[in-house]
Structures are given as C-alpha cells and as structure tokens.
Amino acid sequence: MKIILAEKFKWISTGLVLSGIFLTNLNIYPINIFLHGAGVLGWTTAAIITKDKPVLVNFGLQIPLFLIGYYNFFL
C-alpha cells in the first residue's frame, strides 16, 4: 500500500516539477515556483515513505530554496 501511494506521489510530483520548469522557461512567475515547489514536496514525501535517502537529499534540500523564493515573493 505504501509503495502504491509513493508511486502516485512520484507521478503527480513529476508533472508538477516539469510544469514548473516549463513555466520558468516561459518566464511565467510566480506560478512556476508554486507548481515546482509542490512537486518538490511530493517527491520529498515519496522519499520519506520509501526511505529513499538519495531522493530525500535531492528534493529535501530544495525546500529551503523554494522557501526563499516564497519569502521574496510575498515580502
């Protein structure tokens, strides 16, 4: 059950990350950081569920970077 849930998180999150990257290339801001950030949270959640440390490091360390982007946008 956990693996099925993690797979769903991965696919949805992949779509969000790719959408965020696409919007960044089109210079559509700020929706790009919200979509990409949601994808990063999904991938981090999937990594926690599956205990995948390399994926957790990759996406987990992106969270503070997106928080900086949100901070800059809102303040």
C-alpha positions, 0 to 999 in steps of 0.5 A: 500500500505504501509503495502504491501511494509513493508511486502516485506521489512520484507521478503527480510530483513529476508533472508538477516539477516539469510544469514548473520548469516549463513555466520558468522557461516561459518566464511565467512567475510566480506560478512556476515556483508554486507548481515546482515547489509542490512537486518538490514536496511530493517527491520529498514525501515519496522519499520519506515513505520509501526511505529513499535517502538519495531522493530525500537529499535531492528534493529535501534540500530544495525546500529551503530554496523554494522557501526563499523564493516564497519569502521574496515573493510575498515580502 
